[in-house]
């Protein structure tokens, strides 16, 4: 991940590193110093390199030899040294830039600075588009048309009305809209430009942005804010049911709780899978792999027991993401959570799941057969 991007002799000096211990220093996009992977991944480090620049002759020298006609510029070697003090958890990096022994720049960066930065994208190998690439390109083209939002929303309403009823379809879409709006608000909180969200028939919804996240904390907040907004909606509907006695509010609270509880399952690419992945991979790469495989195994059992073909498709996508995450664990650009962040995220996750289960139990306790359906699904 990118730790520093500062000015050095009119060019960009960029430092990239990972918790595996490797570090690479780039000046004008050329690697000038590097450090291989090591168990010593934090502490004080130094990177030194030399630059050769042309030393232009003084005006007095040019006047003394006006007819020489030769380029009297002589090469000059400049010594550059970058001293850093790196700590990963909690993340801080202090730096000092020296040019020919003279201090040119110093400063410090923390987690908030990493969240706001726009990392330099490395040049990737150009490959011929495969089937998935063409599908992705087609979806991006669809995203560019604003009318597609209305079309997909209408298709979702029609599909759910055909499966269930018009009233149920409206309630379901209301739950999805609140959920996806939570993701969008989280993206905007981190200053990310969003394209809003899209309702997708038989799948749910998707909040979209072209910007990439820089930290595991951003991944957790963006992922869990959808279910959190869903929890707020469920609580509001539950209170409405207690105040008015209208069973519609209880049904909406129960439906929202069930949908969001499903989304909190620790399976990629569901929101719960992203939360567990970010927590576990911040602890240890092996722990992250074991946790994610455990979630995938749970998904296999659920798919087999209930015959959920679509859910199995999502599980397959999540399994690919787990493998890719494991392969690039030493080159991950995401800043890991510190211990406090891991504990806070785990508590947030557990309380959110507990809140949904409590709402389902409270609405089922009313005695209405329809309201007890979510609880029966969980107990079956």
ABEGO torsion letter per residue (X at the ends): XBABBBBBGGBBBBBBBBAAGBBBBBBGGBBABBBBBBABABEBBBBBBBBBBBBBBBAAAAAABAAAGBBABBBBBBBBBBBBBBBAOBBBBBBBBBBGGBBABBEBBBAAAAAABBBBBBBBBBBBBBAAAAAAAAAAAAAABAAAAAAAAAAAAAAAAAABBAAAAAAAAAAAAAAAAAAAAAAAAAGBBBAEBBBBBGAEBBBBBABBBABAAAAAAAAAAAAAAAAAAAAAAAAAAAAAGBAAAAAAAAAAAAAAAAAABBBOABAAAAAAAAAAAAABAAAAAAAAAAAAAAAAAAAAAAGBAAAAAAAAAAAAAAAAAAAAAAABABBBBBAAAAAAAAAAAAAAAAAAAAAAAAAAAAGBAAAAAAAAAAAX
